[in-house]
Amino acid sequence: MKELLHPICHEWANRCNTHGILMIEKTACHAATTDTFDVVLLVIVDPQSEPMLLRQYSLNEKKAVLYAVSERQLNEWLVLGSHRKAVDWVFNGKVVFDRNGYVQQLRQRLEQFPPKERRLKMGLEFAKLIRRYTDGKALFAAKHWLDSYNHMVQALHHLARLTVIEHGLYPEVTVWNQVKRMDGRIYKLYEELVGSEEPLPKRLELLLLASEFLIHSYVESGSSHLCEALKEKNGTWSIEEMTGHPQFAPYSVDLVIMLEYLVERKVLTVVEMPTKGNTMFERYYTLQKKNFDGPLPLILKSGRDR
């Protein structure tokens, strides 16, 4: 079918706003990356174009899908993790068209994983991890075992992705294959949660204890991006100011629970300001004094094994 897609590729390659075209074919080992389609075409266009155009084709029981995405939309997918398969597409897709080496440069940038993007990506995964862990812990306390199990499985996935990012790589669809090479502790926790013959409450109890220690070890690197953003302004931040600021927008609904976790860990301090009636106080956040001096480091491990 890929031969029959050549006219479509040729049409897009002739457009002046097309940067590159990648073709991803379904294989037995990588069927999950193509969403059951036999071929995925990823067309990258300039950032001023429409965010995404989606088209589907079929011929002789074969089917293909075309994603024409703007450079801006693709970067959002890669950095925010809103389309996890895009990483596999960019790294493993066959280059059909590459204007002025755009795709090659994109791959090089992803390989280097710029520290700024890495801090943001770690912060987002850390916030999601806190959300899942906190909810899983509360459900465990209420003896809702299956609901707690669901949240803790998701928490482990976020913990796994954090580990991959810390090693300087983008999390892929097969993230557990990556983690198995990087951190045996997290992989073992996942195995014990989903495969142990222990009663479910016992498995969850042990996992909650082990996870708390591992999460604590990521506080500094996981909060680095958020703390750097808070340092843009001396003084305190209201939650209204943060939700309206572009630096905090990617955290979305997980921002509040992450802030409260960082207060518990004494990374942030809550300052109460009186309201007009002086009967209620509004909560503001600020970095603890020890976090004001000097840049916040992002300690990364080496691990460029792809």
HUUR-V748208 format. One record per run of one state. SS is the DSSP state (H for helix, E for strand, C for the rest). FROM is the first residue (numbers start at 1). TO is the last residue. If there is no record, write none. Layout:
ss:SS from:FROM to:TO
ss:SS from:FROM to:TO
This chain:
ss:C from:1 to:5
ss:H from:6 to:13
ss:C from:14 to:17
ss:E from:18 to:25
ss:C from:26 to:30
ss:H from:31 to:34
ss:C from:35 to:38
ss:E from:39 to:45
ss:C from:46 to:51
ss:E from:52 to:59
ss:C from:60 to:61
ss:E from:62 to:70
ss:H from:71 to:80
ss:C from:81 to:84
ss:H from:85 to:92
ss:C from:93 to:93
ss:E from:94 to:98
ss:H from:99 to:112
ss:C from:113 to:114
ss:H from:115 to:141
ss:C from:142 to:144
ss:H from:145 to:166
ss:C from:167 to:174
ss:H from:175 to:182
ss:C from:183 to:183
ss:H from:184 to:195
ss:C from:196 to:199
ss:H from:200 to:217
ss:C from:218 to:218
ss:H from:219 to:222
ss:C from:223 to:223
ss:H from:224 to:230
ss:C from:231 to:236
ss:E from:237 to:238
ss:H from:239 to:243
ss:C from:244 to:245
ss:H from:246 to:249
ss:C from:250 to:251
ss:H from:252 to:264
ss:C from:265 to:267
ss:E from:268 to:274
ss:C from:275 to:280
ss:E from:281 to:287
ss:C from:288 to:288
ss:H from:289 to:291
ss:C from:292 to:306
